[in-house]
């Protein structure tokens, strides 16, 4: 994820998956309310090009 965002002009990128954002008890659910593994939350800024 970091390399992808860096290649598209982002710098100082951090990212986390859903398992890193919720309590382990919520992640271990077996029903439809379990967080999906299909996304990442990313934070960064766009490098200025001169």
C-alpha positions as CSV (number, residue, x, y, z in Angstrom):
1,X,0.0,0.0,0.0
2,X,2.8,2.4,0.9
3,X,4.6,1.8,-2.4
4,X,1.4,2.3,-4.4
5,X,0.6,5.6,-2.7
6,X,4.2,6.8,-3.0
7,X,4.1,6.0,-6.7
8,X,1.0,8.2,-7.0
9,X,2.6,11.3,-5.3
10,X,1.9,10.7,-1.7
11,X,4.5,11.0,1.1
12,X,4.8,10.1,4.7
13,X,2.1,7.4,4.2
14,X,0.7,5.3,7.0
15,X,-2.1,2.8,6.6
16,X,-4.0,0.2,8.7
17,X,-6.5,-2.6,8.0
18,X,-9.7,-3.1,9.8
19,X,-8.1,-5.6,12.2
20,X,-5.9,-2.8,13.5
21,X,-8.8,-0.4,14.2
22,X,-11.3,-2.5,16.2
23,X,-11.2,-4.5,19.4
24,X,-10.1,-8.1,18.8
25,X,-13.4,-9.4,20.1
26,X,-15.2,-7.6,17.3
27,X,-12.8,-8.9,14.7
28,X,-13.4,-12.5,15.7
29,X,-17.1,-12.4,14.9
30,X,-18.6,-15.0,12.6
31,X,-21.7,-13.1,11.6
32,X,-22.3,-10.4,8.9
33,X,-21.2,-7.6,11.3
34,X,-17.6,-8.8,11.3
35,X,-15.3,-6.1,9.7
36,X,-14.4,-6.9,6.1
37,X,-10.8,-7.3,5.1
38,X,-11.3,-5.5,1.8
39,X,-10.2,-2.0,2.7
40,X,-7.3,0.0,4.1
41,X,-7.4,3.4,5.8
42,X,-4.5,5.5,4.6
43,X,-3.1,8.8,5.7
44,X,-0.5,10.9,3.9
45,X,0.0,14.1,2.0
46,X,0.6,14.9,-1.6
47,X,4.2,15.9,-2.5
48,X,4.6,19.3,-4.1
49,X,6.3,19.2,-7.5
50,X,8.3,22.2,-8.6
